[in-house]
Every structure is written in C-alpha cells, then in structure tokens.
Amino acid sequence: DGCVNFCTYCIIPYARGPVRSLPLETAAEQTRQLRQEGYQELVLTGIEISSWGHDLKNGETLIDLLEAVSAAAGDMRLRLGSLEPRTITEDFCRRAAKLPNLCPHFHLSLQSGCDETLRRMNRKYDTARFYESVTLLRRYFDRPAITTDVICGFPQETEEEFSQTLAFIEKCGFAAMHIFPYSIRPGTRAAAMEQVSAAVKEQRAARAAQTAETMRQAYLRGCVGQTYPVLFEQEKDGYYTGHAPNYCEVGVRAEDLHNKVLNVKITGIDGDMLTGELT
C-alpha cells in the first residue's frame, strides 16, 4: 500500500501515505493457504508494487518477493500487477524468466510517450528507459503481452507532444492499452497547470484508442495457431471463457469448465477474444 512517487496528476501519495510492504514470509504463507483452498491464479498487486520492500530496509526487492511466492505457489500461476518501467532490469528478467508459473503478461505504466510531458508528470523515466524495458522483456520472454496506460490531453500537451506519444506507442507495439482523457484531481500540481480543452482530450483519446485497437488485433492474430493453458472462469455469449497466461481472453464451445486449467489450440478471433478448441 501507499506511494512516494508524487506524480503531478495523482492524489494517492497524499491519500494513502508512504509505502507499506507485506513482509515476504507473510506473502509466501498467504500463497500456500490460497493454493490449499483451490485457487488457480494469484495476482501480486497494490498501489505501486515496484516499490515493494522499500520500507522493509533489508535489501529485498520485488523479484525476491516474486521468487518466494513462486516457490510457495506450486502449480498455481502468478500474475503481476502494474509495474514501473524501472523494475525491468536485466537481473529482474533473468530471474523472472526462470519461474515456471509466472505469466508472461507485464503491465508497464507509460502515461505519455513524450519526454517533455513525462517531465511535467514527474514520472521517473523517459521514453528511452521505457523502451529498454520493453526490449528486455521481449528478449527474455516468448511473445510477452506488454500492456500499458496512457493519459491523453495532460495539461499543456501540444499536438506535437501527442503525436510523439502516438509514434512511441506504435514503436512499442502493445498487446493492449488503457486510455484515459486527463481528469483533474483537486490538490495536485497538475490541477493548477494550463488545461487542454475537453474536446481536444476526447479527440486525442479516440485517436489513441484507434492505434491501440490496431496493435491489439495484430497481437491477437499472432496468437492464432498457438496452444495455451487457459484458466476457465465463466460462460459468456455461447462460449466458456477464461484467460491464457498472456491475459488474452479465450473462449471455447463447451459445458461447465469453471476453475479448470485446460490446453486450448487457438483457431480464430471473435472481437477482442481468441477462440479455439480443447486439446
């Protein structure tokens, strides 16, 4: 819980306070308990998990936690929540790639693909460092799903700055994106900056969404012909659906498969969902 990044658009550090980490041993014990209760997937999440261990002051970092939880999880698969790009180092990737139950889905918070906008946001990286993280993940993992968030129409964002963001997200080739028009949070530094009009924010968000959808469909097309272990969850629109390790939704024509992990060969795409057959 908590965050000390103080991005200019965010109220969380004031509302939630500084970083407070669940101790590694406690997390491992909770993992063992959840495994015994029959859970098939565990998500490591929080306000800002990249800072896990900062307050413990014992040298442990997120990758240490991930290794301990992985060992406790057995065949229960693990998924990471949102990460800061600084987390993705050579050492992190080398160690993470050895974990057999870690899902190859990495959500890296981008927010803007323009360095000047990132400076106004008080983000702790530039586009070069972000792209280094993307490159490392693709070096160590086979077709990882790299997803992100982008804020459109941040205060003082020019058309040129937004164009840089569009070009950068195309360069990264994300599997999926969350896109938000900037909204004011009273009490933050960004709230006092010169604002972009609502119409421009919406128009830029629509353009970013169009780019995101093109990349999404390209990633899905690359999944056709592959076989994935799918954790099935619910029936929807005539399919029984669940998620592959890369967090793509997968549907098959079948009866109740709830909480089962079964291999599916992907044969097609239905909207944003992969479809296939049990193998």
Backbone hydrogen bonds in HBPLUS format (Angstrom, degrees):
<---DONOR---> <-ACCEPTOR-->    atom                        ^
c    i                          cat <-CA-CA->   ^        H-A-AA   ^      H-
h    n   atom  resd res      DA  || num        DHA   H-A  angle D-A-AA Bond
n    s   type  num  typ     dist DA aas  dist angle  dist       angle   num
A0020-ARG N   A0001-ASP O   2.73 MM  19  5.16 147.5  1.83 152.7 152.8     1
A0003-CYS N   A0017-GLY O   3.01 MM  14  6.47 150.6  2.10 162.0 158.6     2
A0010-CYS N   A0007-CYS O   3.19 MM   3  5.56 168.7  2.20 118.3 121.8     3
A0008-THR N   A0121-MET O   2.89 MM 113  5.05 154.1  1.95 121.7 129.8     4
A0190-ALA N   A0008-THR O   2.92 MM 182  5.18 166.1  1.94 137.6 133.2     5
A0014-TYR N   A0011-ILE O   3.00 MM   3  5.58 131.4  2.24 116.7 129.1     6
A0015-ALA N   A0011-ILE O   2.99 MM   4  6.18 153.1  2.07 150.1 158.3     7
A0016-ARG N   A0012-ILE O   2.66 MM   4  5.47 168.8  1.67 165.6 165.0     8
A0017-GLY N   A0013-PRO O   3.19 MM   4  5.10 135.0  2.41 112.8 121.1     9
A0026-THR N   A0023-PRO O   3.10 MM   3  5.32 118.6  2.50 101.6 116.4    10
A0027-ALA N   A0023-PRO O   2.98 MM   4  6.31 158.6  2.03 156.8 163.4    11
A0028-ALA N   A0024-LEU O   2.97 MM   4  6.23 159.0  2.01 153.6 159.2    12
A0029-GLU N   A0025-GLU O   3.02 MM   4  6.21 155.3  2.08 143.1 149.6    13
A0030-GLN N   A0026-THR O   2.92 MM   4  6.15 160.9  1.96 151.2 156.2    14
A0031-THR N   A0027-ALA O   2.95 MM   4  6.14 149.6  2.05 143.4 152.0    15
A0032-ARG N   A0028-ALA O   3.03 MM   4  6.36 158.0  2.08 148.3 153.0    16
A0033-GLN N   A0029-GLU O   3.07 MM   4  6.33 156.4  2.13 148.0 154.3    17
A0034-LEU N   A0030-GLN O   2.96 MM   4  6.20 160.6  1.99 150.8 155.5    18
A0035-ARG N   A0031-THR O   2.94 MM   4  6.15 155.5  2.00 151.5 158.5    19
A0036-GLN N   A0032-ARG O   3.06 MM   4  6.30 155.7  2.12 144.8 150.8    20
A0037-GLU N   A0033-GLN O   3.06 MM   4  6.35 137.5  2.25 141.4 153.1    21
A0037-GLU N   A0034-LEU O   3.18 MM   3  5.01 126.2  2.48  90.3 104.3    22
A0039-TYR N   A0034-LEU O   3.20 MM   5  5.78 161.3  2.24 159.9 154.2    23
A0038-GLY N   A0035-ARG O   3.09 MM   3  5.37 160.7  2.13 107.7 113.5    24
A0077-ARG N   A0040-GLN O   2.97 MM  37  6.32 144.2  2.10 155.8 144.7    25
A0042-LEU N   A0077-ARG O   2.88 MM  35  6.35 153.9  1.95 158.6 167.3    26
A0079-ARG N   A0042-LEU O   2.88 MM  37  6.22 145.6  2.00 158.1 161.5    27
A0044-LEU N   A0079-ARG O   2.87 MM  35  6.32 156.2  1.93 166.3 172.7    28
A0081-GLY N   A0044-LEU O   2.79 MM  37  5.72 135.5  1.99 168.8 160.8    29
A0051-SER N   A0048-GLU O   3.16 MM   3  6.07 161.7  2.19 125.4 129.3    30
A0052-TRP N   A0049-ILE O   2.97 MM   3  5.11 162.2  2.00 113.6 115.2    31
A0054-HIS N   A0051-SER O   3.04 MM   3  5.63 165.2  2.07 141.9 143.9    32
A0056-LEU N   A0053-GLY O   3.07 MM   3  5.04 135.7  2.27  98.1 110.9    33
A0064-ASP N   A0061-THR O   3.01 MM   3  5.41 127.7  2.29 108.7 122.0    34
A0065-LEU N   A0061-THR O   3.18 MM   4  6.59 157.7  2.24 153.0 159.4    35
A0066-LEU N   A0062-LEU O   2.85 MM   4  6.10 159.5  1.89 152.0 158.2    36
A0067-GLU N   A0063-ILE O   2.99 MM   4  6.14 156.1  2.05 143.2 148.4    37
A0068-ALA N   A0064-ASP O   3.11 MM   4  6.35 159.4  2.15 147.9 153.1    38
A0069-VAL N   A0065-LEU O   2.91 MM   4  6.12 164.0  1.94 157.5 161.9    39
A0070-SER N   A0066-LEU O   2.86 MM   4  5.91 154.0  1.93 143.9 151.9    40
A0071-ALA N   A0067-GLU O   3.09 MM   4  6.27 156.6  2.15 143.8 148.9    41
A0072-ALA N   A0068-ALA O   3.16 MM   4  6.39 149.8  2.25 140.9 148.9    42
A0073-ALA N   A0069-VAL O   2.90 MM   4  5.97 129.7  2.16 143.1 156.7    43
A0073-ALA N   A0070-SER O   3.21 MM   3  5.08 134.6  2.43  92.7 105.1    44
A0076-MET N   A0073-ALA O   3.03 MM   3  5.22 163.3  2.06 132.1 131.3    45
A0078-LEU N   A0101-ASN O   2.74 MM  23  5.85 167.1  1.75 156.1 157.0    46
A0103-CYS N   A0078-LEU O   2.79 MM  25  5.89 165.3  1.81 163.8 166.4    47
A0083-LEU N   A0107-HIS O   2.75 MM  24  5.96 167.9  1.77 173.0 177.0    48
A0109-SER N   A0083-LEU O   3.06 MM  26  6.25 164.2  2.09 166.0 169.9    49
A0087-THR N   A0084-GLU O   2.97 MM   3  5.78 163.7  2.00 127.8 132.3    50
A0088-ILE N   A0085-PRO O   3.08 MM   3  5.75 147.3  2.19 119.3 126.1    51
A0093-CYS N   A0089-THR O   2.99 MM   4  6.21 171.1  2.00 156.1 157.8    52
A0094-ARG N   A0090-GLU O   2.92 MM   4  6.03 163.8  1.94 151.7 156.7    53
A0095-ARG N   A0091-ASP O   3.07 MM   4  6.17 164.8  2.10 150.4 153.7    54
A0096-ALA N   A0092-PHE O   2.82 MM   4  5.89 161.8  1.86 152.8 159.0    55
A0097-ALA N   A0093-CYS O   2.90 MM   4  5.80 157.8  1.94 148.5 153.2    56
A0098-LYS N   A0095-ARG O   3.24 MM   3  5.50 149.5  2.33 103.2 111.9    57
A0099-LEU N   A0096-ALA O   3.05 MM   3  5.48 163.9  2.08 114.8 120.0    58
A0102-LEU N   A0099-LEU O   3.46 MM   3  5.70 173.7  2.46 112.3 113.4    59
A0145-ALA N   A0104-PRO O   2.91 MM  41  6.34 157.2  1.96 161.7 160.9    60
A0106-PHE N   A0145-ALA O   2.90 MM  39  6.28 156.8  1.95 155.7 163.2    61
A0147-THR N   A0106-PHE O   2.98 MM  41  6.27 157.5  2.03 140.1 147.4    62
A0108-LEU N   A0147-THR O   2.91 MM  39  6.24 144.8  2.03 168.0 157.9    63
A0111-GLN N   A0149-ASP O   2.73 MM  38  5.44 169.9  1.74 149.0 146.5    64
A0151-ILE N   A0111-GLN O   2.95 MM  40  5.04 167.0  1.97 123.8 126.5    65
A0118-LEU N   A0114-CYS O   2.95 MM   4  6.22 159.4  2.00 154.6 161.2    66
A0119-ARG N   A0115-ASP O   2.98 MM   4  6.24 147.5  2.08 144.4 152.4    67
A0120-ARG N   A0116-GLU O   3.16 MM   4  6.54 155.0  2.22 144.8 150.8    68
A0121-MET N   A0117-THR O   2.93 MM   4  6.22 141.4  2.08 145.8 157.6    69
A0122-ASN N   A0118-LEU O   3.05 MM   4  6.16 114.9  2.49 133.9 149.5    70
A0123-ARG N   A0118-LEU O   3.09 MM   5  5.45 170.2  2.10 157.1 157.1    71
A0122-ASN N   A0119-ARG O   3.02 MM   3  4.95 146.7  2.14  98.2 108.6    72
A0130-PHE N   A0126-ASP O   3.06 MM   4  6.35 158.7  2.11 152.7 159.4    73
A0131-TYR N   A0127-THR O   2.89 MM   4  6.05 163.2  1.92 149.6 153.6    74
A0132-GLU N   A0128-ALA O   3.00 MM   4  6.21 144.6  2.13 140.5 150.4    75
A0133-SER N   A0129-ARG O   3.20 MM   4  6.51 148.5  2.30 143.0 149.8    76
A0133-SER N   A0130-PHE O   3.03 MM   3  5.20 120.9  2.39  98.5 112.8    77
A0134-VAL N   A0130-PHE O   3.12 MM   4  6.55 155.5  2.19 149.3 155.7    78
A0135-THR N   A0131-TYR O   2.92 MM   4  6.12 161.4  1.95 150.9 155.5    79
A0136-LEU N   A0132-GLU O   2.98 MM   4  6.18 158.9  2.02 148.6 153.9    80
A0137-LEU N   A0133-SER O   3.05 MM   4  6.28 166.7  2.07 153.9 156.9    81
A0138-ARG N   A0134-VAL O   3.14 MM   4  6.38 159.0  2.19 148.0 153.4    82
A0139-ARG N   A0135-THR O   3.00 MM   4  6.20 130.4  2.25 139.3 153.0    83
A0139-ARG N   A0136-LEU O   3.05 MM   3  5.02 130.9  2.31  95.0 108.9    84
A0140-TYR N   A0136-LEU O   3.09 MM   4  6.35 149.2  2.19 152.7 159.7    85
A0141-PHE N   A0137-LEU O   2.92 MM   4  5.83 141.7  2.07 149.5 158.6    86
A0175-ALA N   A0146-ILE O   2.89 MM  29  5.59 158.3  1.94 144.3 150.7    87
A0148-THR N   A0176-ALA O   3.30 MM  28  6.87 143.3  2.44 139.1 149.3    88
A0178-HIS N   A0148-THR O   2.85 MM  30  6.27 153.4  1.92 150.4 159.4    89
A0150-VAL N   A0178-HIS O   2.91 MM  28  6.38 147.3  2.01 161.9 170.3    90
A0180-PHE N   A0150-VAL O   2.94 MM  30  6.30 163.0  1.97 165.6 170.2    91
A0152-CYS N   A0180-PHE O   2.75 MM  28  6.05 164.5  1.77 155.1 160.3    92
A0182-TYR N   A0152-CYS O   2.78 MM  30  5.69 157.3  1.83 165.2 158.6    93
A0157-GLU N   A0154-PHE O   2.89 MM   3  5.47 153.7  1.96 150.1 149.7    94
A0156-GLN N   A0194-GLU O   3.04 MM  38  5.68 117.0  2.46 148.7 162.5    95
A0162-PHE N   A0158-THR O   2.99 MM   4  6.29 160.7  2.03 149.9 155.0    96
A0163-SER N   A0159-GLU O   2.88 MM   4  6.07 152.2  1.95 145.2 153.3    97
A0164-GLN N   A0160-GLU O   3.02 MM   4  6.31 146.6  2.13 143.8 152.3    98
A0165-THR N   A0161-GLU O   3.11 MM   4  6.48 148.3  2.21 143.4 151.8    99
A0165-THR N   A0162-PHE O   3.04 MM   3  4.96 115.9  2.47  92.3 108.1   100
A0166-LEU N   A0162-PHE O   2.96 MM   4  6.35 159.9  2.00 154.6 159.0   101
A0167-ALA N   A0163-SER O   3.01 MM   4  6.25 162.2  2.05 148.2 152.8   102
A0168-PHE N   A0164-GLN O   2.93 MM   4  6.10 151.0  2.01 144.0 152.3   103
A0169-ILE N   A0165-THR O   2.95 MM   4  6.21 162.1  1.98 159.1 162.4   104
A0170-GLU N   A0166-LEU O   3.17 MM   4  6.34 153.8  2.24 144.8 151.7   105
A0171-LYS N   A0167-ALA O   3.05 MM   4  6.28 148.0  2.15 140.1 148.9   106
A0172-CYS N   A0168-PHE O   2.98 MM   4  6.30 148.9  2.08 147.9 155.8   107
A0173-GLY N   A0169-ILE O   3.02 MM   4  6.22 146.2  2.14 142.7 151.1   108
A0188-THR N   A0185-ARG O   3.15 MM   3  5.97 149.2  2.25 149.1 151.0   109
A0191-ALA N   A0188-THR O   3.21 MM   3  5.48 137.7  2.40 101.6 112.4   110
A0192-ALA N   A0189-ARG O   3.10 MM   3  5.63 150.6  2.19 111.7 119.5   111
A0193-MET N   A0190-ALA O   3.07 MM   3  5.16 159.5  2.12 105.0 111.6   112
A0201-LYS N   A0197-SER O   3.01 MM   4  6.31 161.3  2.04 153.9 159.5   113
A0202-GLU N   A0198-ALA O   2.99 MM   4  6.19 164.1  2.02 152.4 155.9   114
A0203-GLN N   A0199-ALA O   2.98 MM   4  6.15 156.5  2.04 144.0 151.0   115
A0204-ARG N   A0200-VAL O   2.90 MM   4  6.07 160.2  1.94 152.4 157.2   116
A0205-ALA N   A0201-LYS O   2.94 MM   4  6.11 156.9  2.00 147.0 153.9   117
A0206-ALA N   A0202-GLU O   2.97 MM   4  6.18 151.7  2.05 144.8 152.0   118
A0207-ARG N   A0203-GLN O   3.11 MM   4  6.38 153.6  2.18 143.5 150.1   119
A0208-ALA N   A0204-ARG O   2.91 MM   4  6.16 161.4  1.95 152.5 157.5   120
A0209-ALA N   A0205-ALA O   2.87 MM   4  6.04 150.8  1.96 142.9 151.5   121
A0210-GLN N   A0206-ALA O   3.04 MM   4  6.26 147.6  2.15 142.3 150.2   122
A0211-THR N   A0207-ARG O   3.14 MM   4  6.46 159.2  2.19 148.0 152.7   123
A0212-ALA N   A0208-ALA O   2.85 MM   4  6.09 157.2  1.90 148.6 155.8   124
A0213-GLU N   A0209-ALA O   2.91 MM   4  6.09 152.4  1.99 145.6 152.1   125
A0214-THR N   A0210-GLN O   3.15 MM   4  6.42 154.0  2.22 145.1 151.4   126
A0215-MET N   A0211-THR O   3.13 MM   4  6.46 159.3  2.18 150.3 155.2   127
A0216-ARG N   A0212-ALA O   2.83 MM   4  6.03 152.6  1.91 146.5 155.2   128
A0217-GLN N   A0213-GLU O   2.97 MM   4  6.14 165.9  1.99 151.5 153.6   129
A0218-ALA N   A0214-THR O   3.14 MM   4  6.33 150.7  2.23 140.0 148.3   130
A0219-TYR N   A0215-MET O   2.96 MM   4  6.24 154.8  2.02 149.4 155.7   131
A0220-LEU N   A0216-ARG O   2.95 MM   4  6.26 163.0  1.98 153.2 157.9   132
A0221-ARG N   A0217-GLN O   2.92 MM   4  6.09 159.3  1.96 147.9 153.2   133
A0222-GLY N   A0218-ALA O   3.21 MM   4  6.43 144.8  2.34 139.0 147.5   134
A0222-GLY N   A0219-TYR O   3.10 MM   3  5.18 123.5  2.44  96.2 110.5   135
A0223-CYS N   A0220-LEU O   2.90 MM   3  5.17 152.3  1.97 107.3 116.5   136
A0224-VAL N   A0221-ARG O   3.28 MM   3  5.50 147.7  2.39 103.2 111.6   137
A0226-GLN N   A0223-CYS O   2.97 MM   3  5.49 161.8  2.00 136.1 139.8   138
A0225-GLY N   A0266-ILE O   2.83 MM  41  5.26 158.4  1.88 133.2 140.6   139
A0266-ILE N   A0226-GLN O   2.82 MM  40  5.64 171.5  1.83 178.0 175.2   140
A0228-TYR N   A0264-VAL O   2.91 MM  36  5.42 153.6  1.98 150.8 150.3   141
A0264-VAL N   A0228-TYR O   2.82 MM  36  5.42 154.6  1.88 147.0 154.3   142
A0230-VAL N   A0262-LEU O   2.81 MM  32  5.40 176.2  1.81 142.2 142.6   143
A0262-LEU N   A0230-VAL O   3.03 MM  32  5.40 149.7  2.12 145.6 145.0   144
A0231-LEU N   A0243-HIS O   3.12 MM  12  5.52 164.3  2.14 146.5 142.7   145
A0243-HIS N   A0231-LEU O   3.12 MM  12  5.52 144.4  2.26 136.7 137.4   146
A0232-PHE N   A0260-LYS O   2.90 MM  28  5.58 166.8  1.92 165.8 163.6   147
A0259-ASN N   A0232-PHE O   2.85 MM  27  5.39 147.4  1.96 142.6 142.4   148
A0233-GLU N   A0241-THR O   2.74 MM   8  5.94 177.6  1.74 149.6 150.4   149
A0234-GLN N   A0241-THR O   3.21 MM   7  5.54 157.1  2.27 144.1 150.8   150
A0241-THR N   A0234-GLN O   2.72 MM   7  5.54 167.2  1.74 172.7 168.5   151
A0236-LYS N   A0239-TYR O   2.75 MM   3  5.30 163.7  1.78 154.4 160.0   152
A0239-TYR N   A0236-LYS O   2.92 MM   3  5.30 165.3  1.94 120.8 125.2   153
A0240-TYR N   A0252-VAL O   2.80 MM  12  5.45 163.2  1.83 158.2 163.0   154
A0252-VAL N   A0240-TYR O   3.05 MM  12  5.45 155.3  2.11 138.7 144.8   155
A0242-GLY N   A0250-VAL O   2.95 MM   8  5.45 146.4  2.06 149.1 159.9   156
A0250-VAL N   A0242-GLY O   2.81 MM   8  5.45 163.1  1.84 148.4 152.1   157
A0244-ALA N   A0248-CYS O   3.00 MM   4  5.51 163.1  2.03 156.3 159.4   158
A0247-TYR N   A0244-ALA O   2.87 MM   3  5.20 155.1  1.93 122.8 124.9   159
A0274-LEU N   A0249-GLU O   2.88 MM  25  6.11 161.5  1.91 164.3 158.2   160
A0251-GLY N   A0274-LEU O   2.82 MM  23  6.27 151.6  1.90 152.4 161.2   161
A0276-GLY N   A0251-GLY O   3.18 MM  25  6.56 143.5  2.32 159.5 163.6   162
A0260-LYS N   A0257-LEU O   3.03 MM   3  5.65 148.1  2.14 149.9 146.3   163
A0279-THR N   A0263-ASN O   3.05 MM  16  5.69 158.0  2.10 141.5 141.7   164
A0265-LYS N   A0277-GLU O   2.89 MM  12  5.40 159.9  1.93 160.8 156.9   165
A0277-GLU N   A0265-LYS O   2.99 MM  12  5.40 150.4  2.08 143.4 148.9   166
A0267-THR N   A0275-THR O   2.83 MM   8  5.97 155.1  1.90 140.0 148.5   167
A0268-GLY N   A0275-THR O   3.18 MM   7  5.10 153.3  2.26 140.5 135.5   168
A0275-THR N   A0268-GLY O   2.91 MM   7  5.10 167.3  1.93 130.0 129.8   169
A0270-ASP N   A0273-MET O   2.71 MM   3  5.16 172.0  1.71 164.2 167.0   170
A0273-MET N   A0270-ASP O   3.10 MM   3  5.16 161.1  2.13 118.0 122.3   171
